[in-house]
Amino acid sequence: MTNKRPERNIAKMDVLKDIRGLLSSTQEQEVSKEARAEEKAGSKAETAAAEKEVARYKDLLQKHLDEIDRLKKENKGLLQKQLDEIEKLKTENKALVQKQQQEQDRLRSENKELAAKLDNLASGKSKSVSPGADKVSLEMAQIEARQAELSLALSQVEGLLQVKSQELLRRIARLFQEAGQGEIALELRRSGNELENLENLAHFVRALLGE
C-alpha cells in the first residue's frame, strides 16, 4: 500500500506536467496566431495605403499629360495663325514690290522722254526755246522728287515689315520651343528663308530707285 501511493503521486505529477505543457503550447499557438493576424492586418493596411498613393500619382500624372496635350493644341493653333500672318505679309510684300517696280518703270520712261526733250531744247541757240527748257527742267525736278518720295516710302514699308516679321518669328520660335515639334521647326526655317528672299528682292528694288 505504501509503495502504491508514491507511484500514484508521480503519475498525478506527470499528468499535471502534461496538462501544463498542453496549456502552455495552446497559449503559445494562440499568441502566435494573434501575432500573425496582426501582422497580416498591418501588411494589408500598408498595401492599401501604397495602392492609394499609386492611384493618386497616376491621377496626377494623367492630369499633367492632359495639360500638356492642351498646351500642344493651343500652341499648334497659335503657330498656324502666325504662319498664316507671315504668308499674308509675304503676299502683301510681293504686291508692294510689284507696284513699286511698275511705278519706277513709269518714272524712268517719263524721265527718259523729258531728258530727250531737254537735250533737243539745249541744242537750240534761239532764246525762244528757253521757257520750254525751264518747263522741262521743272518737270524733271518734280519726277526726281517723286522718285525720292517713293524710295523713302519703300524703305519705311520695308522697315515696318521687317520689324513685324521678326516679331512674328520670335513668337513662333517661342511657341516651337514650348511645343518641341520637329515638323514645326522645319516649316519655320522654310518660311524664314522665303521671307528673307523677299526682303532681298525689296532691297534690290530700293537700289534701283537710287540709280
C-alpha positions in Angstrom: 0.0 0.0 0.0 2.8 2.4 0.9 4.6 1.8 -2.4 1.4 2.5 -4.5 0.9 6.0 -3.2 4.2 7.4 -4.4 3.5 5.9 -7.8 0.1 7.5 -7.9 1.6 10.8 -6.8 4.2 10.5 -9.5 1.5 9.7 -12.0 -0.5 12.6 -11.0 2.5 14.9 -11.3 3.2 13.6 -14.7 -0.4 14.3 -15.7 -0.2 17.8 -14.3 3.0 18.4 -16.2 1.4 17.1 -19.4 -1.7 19.4 -18.8 0.6 22.4 -18.1 2.6 21.6 -21.3 -0.6 21.4 -23.3 -1.9 24.7 -21.8 1.5 26.3 -22.5 1.6 25.1 -26.1 -2.0 26.2 -26.6 -1.3 29.6 -25.3 1.8 29.9 -27.5 -0.2 28.9 -30.5 -2.9 31.4 -29.7 -0.3 34.2 -29.2 1.3 33.2 -32.5 -2.0 33.2 -34.3 -2.8 36.6 -32.9 0.6 38.0 -33.9 0.3 36.6 -37.4 -3.2 38.1 -37.7 -2.0 41.4 -36.5 1.0 41.2 -38.9 -1.3 40.3 -41.8 -3.7 43.1 -41.0 -0.8 45.6 -40.8 0.5 44.3 -44.2 -2.9 44.7 -45.7 -3.2 48.3 -44.4 0.3 49.1 -45.8 -0.6 47.6 -49.1 -3.9 49.5 -49.3 -2.1 52.8 -48.4 0.5 52.1 -51.1 -2.1 51.3 -53.7 -4.0 54.5 -52.8 -0.7 56.6 -53.2 0.0 54.9 -56.5 -3.5 55.7 -57.7 -3.1 59.3 -56.6 0.2 59.6 -58.6 -1.4 58.0 -61.6 -4.2 60.6 -61.5 -1.8 63.4 -61.1 0.3 62.2 -64.0 -2.8 61.9 -66.2 -3.7 65.5 -65.3 -0.2 66.6 -66.3 -0.4 64.7 -69.6 -3.8 66.2 -70.4 -2.5 69.7 -69.7 0.5 69.0 -72.0 -1.9 67.9 -74.8 -4.0 71.0 -74.3 -0.9 73.3 -74.4 0.3 71.5 -77.6 -3.1 72.0 -79.3 -3.1 75.7 -78.3 0.4 76.2 -79.5 -0.3 74.5 -82.7 -3.3 76.8 -83.3 -1.3 79.9 -82.4 1.6 78.7 -84.6 -0.7 78.2 -87.6 -2.1 81.6 -87.0 1.4 83.1 -87.0 2.3 81.2 -90.2 -0.9 82.5 -91.9 0.1 86.0 -90.8 3.6 85.5 -92.4 2.0 84.3 -95.6 -0.2 87.3 -95.6 2.8 89.6 -95.1 4.7 87.9 -97.9 1.8 88.3 -100.2 1.4 92.0 -99.3 5.1 92.5 -99.7 5.1 90.9 -103.2 2.2 93.2 -104.2 4.0 96.2 -102.8 7.3 95.4 -104.6 5.5 94.8 -107.9 3.6 98.1 -107.5 6.9 100.0 -106.8 8.5 98.4 -109.7 5.7 99.4 -112.0 5.9 103.0 -110.7 9.6 103.0 -111.1 9.4 101.8 -114.7 6.9 104.5 -115.4 9.0 107.2 -113.9 12.1 106.0 -115.7 10.2 106.2 -119.0 9.0 109.7 -118.3 12.5 110.7 -117.2 14.0 109.4 -120.5 11.4 111.3 -122.5 11.9 114.5 -120.6 15.7 114.1 -120.9 15.4 113.7 -124.6 13.3 116.8 -124.8 15.8 118.7 -122.7 18.6 117.6 -125.0 16.7 118.8 -128.0 15.9 122.2 -126.4 19.5 122.6 -125.1 20.9 122.0 -128.6 19.0 125.1 -130.0 20.5 128.6 -129.9 17.3 130.6 -130.0 16.1 132.3 -126.9 12.5 131.4 -127.7 13.1 127.9 -126.5 14.4 128.8 -123.1 10.9 128.9 -121.5 10.3 125.3 -122.7 13.6 124.2 -121.3 12.8 125.7 -118.0 9.5 123.8 -118.0 11.2 120.5 -118.8 13.8 121.1 -116.1 11.0 121.7 -113.6 9.2 118.6 -114.6 12.4 116.6 -114.3 13.0 118.0 -110.8 9.4 117.0 -109.8 10.0 113.5 -111.1 13.2 113.2 -109.2 11.4 114.4 -106.1 8.7 111.8 -106.7 11.4 109.2 -107.0 12.9 110.2 -103.7 9.5 110.0 -102.1 8.8 106.6 -103.5 12.3 105.4 -102.3 11.7 106.7 -98.8 8.2 105.1 -98.7 9.5 101.8 -99.8 12.3 102.0 -97.2 9.8 102.7 -94.5 7.5 99.9 -95.5 10.4 97.5 -95.7 11.5 98.5 -92.2 8.0 98.1 -90.7 7.6 94.8 -92.5 10.9 93.5 -91.2 10.1 94.5 -87.6 6.7 92.9 -87.7 8.1 89.8 -89.4 10.9 89.5 -86.8 8.3 89.8 -84.0 6.2 87.1 -85.6 9.2 84.8 -86.0 10.2 85.4 -82.3 6.7 84.4 -81.3 6.8 81.3 -83.4 10.2 80.4 -82.1 8.9 80.7 -78.6 5.9 78.5 -79.4 8.1 76.0 -81.1 10.4 75.9 -78.1 7.4 75.2 -75.8 5.9 72.6 -78.1 9.1 70.9 -79.1 7.9 69.6 -82.5 10.5 69.0 -85.3 8.0 69.4 -88.2 7.2 72.9 -86.9 10.9 73.7 -86.8 11.3 72.7 -90.5 8.3 74.8 -91.5 9.6 77.7 -89.5 13.0 77.5 -91.3 11.4 77.2 -94.7 9.1 80.2 -94.1 12.0 82.3 -92.7 14.2 81.6 -95.8 11.4 82.6 -98.1 10.8 85.8 -96.2 14.5 86.6 -96.3 14.5 86.2 -100.1 11.6 88.6 -100.4 13.5 91.2 -98.3 16.4 90.8 -100.6 14.2 91.5 -103.5 12.8 94.6 -101.8 16.4 95.9 -101.2 17.1 95.3 -104.9 14.2 97.4 -105.9 15.3 100.2 -103.5 18.7 100.1 -105.1 17.1 100.6 -108.5 15.3 103.7 -107.2 18.7 105.2 -106.3 20.0 104.8 -109.8 
